[in-house]
Amino acid sequence: GSAKKTPPKKPAAADSNSSKKQQSLLSFFSPPPKKTGASVPSSGDKTSSTPSNDNAIIDTPKKGITPVSKSTPTQVTPKPIATKTQVEFTPKQSAKKLQDNGLDDSSADDSDDDVPLAKKRKRLSQNTPTSASKKKSIAISDDEDDEAEWNDKDDVDMESSDDDVSLVDEDSGSEDDTVKRRPAKKKASTRASSSSRGKKPPTPTTKSSAKKSAHVTPDKSSDPSSSVVGGGGGMVRLHDSWPWLHADRRDIEGRKPSDPDYDSRTLRVPAEFLRKETPAMQQWWQVKQTNMDTVLFFKVGKFYELFHMDADVGFNELELNYMKGDKAHSGFPEIAYAKFSATLVSRGYRVARVEQTETPDMMKMRGSKSKVVSREICSLLTPGTNTISFLDGSQGPFSEASYLLTLKEQTTTTASSGRKEQQVVEFGVCLVDCTTGVFHVGQFTDSLQRDRLRTLLAQFHVVEIVVERHGLSLETKAILTHGASGAIKSELKAGTEMWDATKTVRELKAAGYFAVWPDALTKWMDENDPSSVVVHTNGFLAMSALGGCVWNLRRSLIDQELLSLSQFQMYTPPDAASDVSSSKPTLLAQQYVVLDGHTIHNLELLRNNYNGQRTGSLLAQLDQTVTNFGKRLFEEWLLKPLCGVNAINARLDAVEELVPQHSLVVELRTVLKTMPDLEHHLARIHALGVLRPDHPDSRAIMYESSQYNVRKIKNFVATLTGFQASVQIVHSLTQANQWTSDMLTRWISTFPDLKDKLAYFDKAFDKNVALKTGTIQPQEGMDPEYDDAVADVSAIETDLDEYLDAQRAALKCKSIVYWGSKKDDRFQLEVPESAVAAKQPPEYELKSKKKGYKRFHTKFIRDCLQRLAAAEERREAALKDTARRMFANFDKSYADWKRAVHQLAVLDCLMSLSLVSGQSEGYTRPELVQTDQPFLDIQQGRHPAIASTVSDFIPNDTHLGSDRGSMMLLSGPNMGGKSTLLRQTCTLVLMAQMGCFVPAESCRLSPVDRIFTRLGASDRILAGQSTLFVELAETATILNHATQHSLVILDELGRGTSTFDGTSIAYGVVEHLLNTTGCRTMFATHYHSLVEEYVDHAKVTLGHMDCMVDPTNEHKVVFLYKLADGICPKSYGLNVAKLADLPQQVIDVAAAKSLQFEQVLQESHAAVQVRQAVARKDVGFLRQLWAQLAAEPATS
């Protein structure tokens, strides 16, 4: 529909008069517009007029910043947006800045700070240069309370229009105060476009139509900077017209995009262009030209500003309005950083926070001729490097662990005598969860299908992938695209960014990240020579991947806080310990069941296959944990079921003992619910404790620092409170029962003793005061550095008090007191004039006076003031650093805190399993038996996820191994329940071996070492692999890696080719699994000839999903979903065709052709039987067959 035009509301007369005095200062700090042949239209508000079809201006896509591997936001139906009076956030202008810019007289002094804001603005308006005396450019000196609209534009009439509204006072410091003044329908504090301040209201248009011309679809296959966001609001912006940013673009080394070594992260900005920019914009370009893949939040005063292509991103993604002028520019207050940065990061952008790292006074002390304060990148956020700092506020609801993956690939060709050449694929990987600081580093060979890489991508939620430029094969790229479709991807230059193993070791040692090198890394190095940088070949790729990861973390400025935790784990593919050897294993030697990527997907362990969400998955069904750290561990348990019978029974014993203790479980879970995410909190506190003085964030000028400090204290206090609750949990668990299970008794005995540590921090500072002030003021005796400074201040103040008493005695006047509060004017001796009328002591120096009194300083007082100022400075410095030292002190016991969190997570998981096992209907404890003759016996089993949502779910028995044979060939009608039975069997085995009761009457089994699933039929277009190829490649993995202890399910193998080829392939696979592997197998098929081959086979059980067929219409079938013995005569595919609502004519033709095919096959089968009978001279069979033929009526 069309947008309804709504005229802006006029403010009251009083407001109008007031607003005329409060014109924004922003317009004075930019050069006037350049004279060009054609004028560039002003963008106006987001609600810009829609051009007619005849005169429509199409915004051509150009290069800018887009999220990597993120799809285009869905266009929504346009909604009318009425024109509203906009609000412009304008900071106060100090007298000093006005003086520096020639906009105020030179008589300004300190008293100007007390001048009301309105008077300052009035004074400014009186000194405004007119159009006749317009200045070409004004170089600005940024005050900490200032921001400037750095756009070239015409002088602004100081008489505001009636659309002006009162300006927001930034000193309010309240997010709510700014939010309630924001434009209608804005969900966050944003700076409104100044275009709404003009005489005529803009023509309204829909938001979606305005954004449509401004937003360009991100190309998933391109680099972040290779696609473009055009000008916003349908208008052409200055940066859209610069050839050096688009058609003639070069990287900082002058290379074109067509050059193989082109660096899309950098840009060559013409020197002549920079010379014409203001000093502040030159500073912006200096940062931007090496971070073209990043959106800059550029701090100016209390606002973060976005310029040019970054402002387009702000318009499109954050709904920030443009400021007035043809130079794209928008911004928002510092307090809104958390929301806007999180929004962009969640959409796949990189966000750099550029902070002011000095004040104007500090700039002058620096003695530099620069006219702008220093600014530095203080953080660079991406989906994979987001540590959730205190600037980001609360974490919100639980989200699964997200990983940054750095991958190094090496492909070599080997040849052996008499055999053709073969490719060997090897990977080095480094995964890190930046919220916890846990690294997984490993190296492994892989199959040509990259099965281990697929499994890794299924195990870990990868949100960002870093690889070496030109270092990946096409096959690996396709797998990454498919297996981590939502992850952003970036490339590093070989050598300088993706370090080799030797350089990685050198860099790690030079930086001194580790007090003691982690064991996971030293395994690849020379243990006898600590100074060696030589890495063994079995870890060369792994160390190189770690090097690329470290380079990336350094760029994000979080390397020290993560690496210093020394939390490194060796990543080993799940199947690395279970490869088939020359001798068939009889007992399981591995610790965990191997679940590859196909199995995780096919069994819907983490996400359903419908929409990729957790609802309906096995994890959603079983996970009843109440803590975030418990949820992460439970997912790990689900993906790593146990193999050892003793380990499984130990977990089952603990679960069984907790089941009847329901009231205790509820009590303990209630306490656990109150805990914050202690695992994340520990990483945060560690980061604060190790913050280096040379880190840019330690120099950043933050205007909401009090809020951030309060957040830090809240986090710290919440962490201490959480650990105090853990002490209560241990006490309750100890007193509640005489536990008999080894796991629970060991849990209690090994829980770290935290009482003394918690007692220390309990008395170290006043928590209530700290929460109010955001400052930790340590109690006496808790911080020697602070105590010494306080003692020095107290001693000097005592000296001054004693001196005062001496002066009173000398002048015989008890009314002498100290006066003054300013730093240099304190401790003036205020003496009645009568006391010094006769004789004034010579050391008295007159400082000030009032009626009847004179005030003096003396040399002693000046000396004391100098000492006092130094002592107070030491005290304030100590107090300022008290929080960091307190966090560092807490971090000294990191190992104990970490172990306690893990113990709490284990208890949370055990109680979750106890609730599922005890509160769910029909669950029973499985029985695990260690034997070299694998078997599986399930009575009346049900699928846990489906049975919980379907009241009349039909249970089934499953028997494999022992006297029933190791393989079941399963036939039955389409949609009859075969696939559900296959998945159900695997799911119950998995639940049993993770230590959970199962939905069945009984369940006995020997442990499974690996679960294989070959289900469904699909191709891989990106990898150039057909449906048959995919089927056979997955089957090859099974045949090459399965052992006699494995569990294999195969569903309709061979559908990607002809019936005869498919049957032949299926037959060969069955023979191999029966006679070579000998594992427990369930094979669902519609190849009836295949099933008939094994009617009397001793190792094969034949079964089918039963159904009822209408005797009057064989195409009408009722599914019974019950497993029955024997072969199903038909697949009843035409019944499915009818359910799918195919035209009846098609079904009739298909039925006739099906009958014809069956007759031909029967005749062919009869002919085969005759030839076989003749060959074996079976006269009885031939006479019986002749009698049957004679009894049948003749057909034409």
Secondary structure, DSSP 4 states (H G I P E B T S, - for coil): -PPPP-PPPPPPHHHHHHHHT---SGGGSSPPPPP-SSPPPP--SSSPPPPPSTT------------TT-PPPPPPPP----------------HHHHHHTTSS-TT--GGGGGS-HHHHHHHHHHTPPPGGG--S-------TT--------PPPPSS--TT--PPPPGGG--HHHHHTTSPTT-SS--PPPGGGGSSSPPPP--HHHHHHTT-----TTS-TTSS----GGG---GGGG-GGGTTT---TTS--TTSTT--TT--PPPHHHHHTS-HHHHHHHHHHTT-TTEEEEEEETTEEEEETHHHHHHHHHH-PPPPSSSS-EEEEEGGGHHHHHHHHHHTT-EEEEEEE-S-HHHHHHHT---SS--EEEEEEE-TTT----GGG----S-----EEEEEEEEEEEE--TTS--EEEEEEEEEEEETTTTEEEEEEEEE-TT-HHHHHHHHHS-EEEEEEETT-S-HHHHHHHHHHTTT-EEEEE-BTTTB--HHHHHHHHHHHT--SS--HHHHTTB-TT-TT---B-GGGHHHHHHHHHHHHHHHHTT-HHHHHTT-EEEE---TTTT----SSPPSS---SB-EE-HHHHHHTTSSS-TTTS-STTSHHHHH----SHHHHHHHHHHHHS-B--HHHHHHHHHHHHHHTT-HHHHHHHHHHHHT---HHHHHHHHHHHHT--TTSGGGT---TTHHHHHHHHHHHHHHHHHHHHHHHHHHHHHHHH----SHHHHHHHHHS---HHHHHHHHHHB-HHHHHHHS---BPTTS-HHHHHHHHHHHHHHHHHHHHHHHHHHHHT-TT-EEE--STTT-SEEEEEHHHHSS---TT-EEEEEETTEEEEE-HHHHHHHHHHHHHHHHHHHHHHTHHHHHHHHHHTTHHHHHHHHHHHHHHHHHHHHHHHHHHSTTEE--EE---SS-EEEEEEE--HHHHTT-TTPPPEEEEEEGGG-SEEEEE--TTSSHHHHHHHHHHHHHHHHHT--EESSEEEEPPPSEEEEE-----BTTTTB-HHHHHHHHHHHHHHH--TT-EEEEESTTTTS-HHHHHHHHHHHHHHIIIII--EEEEE---HHHHHTTTT-TTEEEEEEEEEEETTEEEEEEEEEEEEES--S---HHHHHHHTT--HHHHHHHHHHHHHHHHHHHHHHHHHHHHHHHHTT-HHHHHHHHHHHHHSPP--
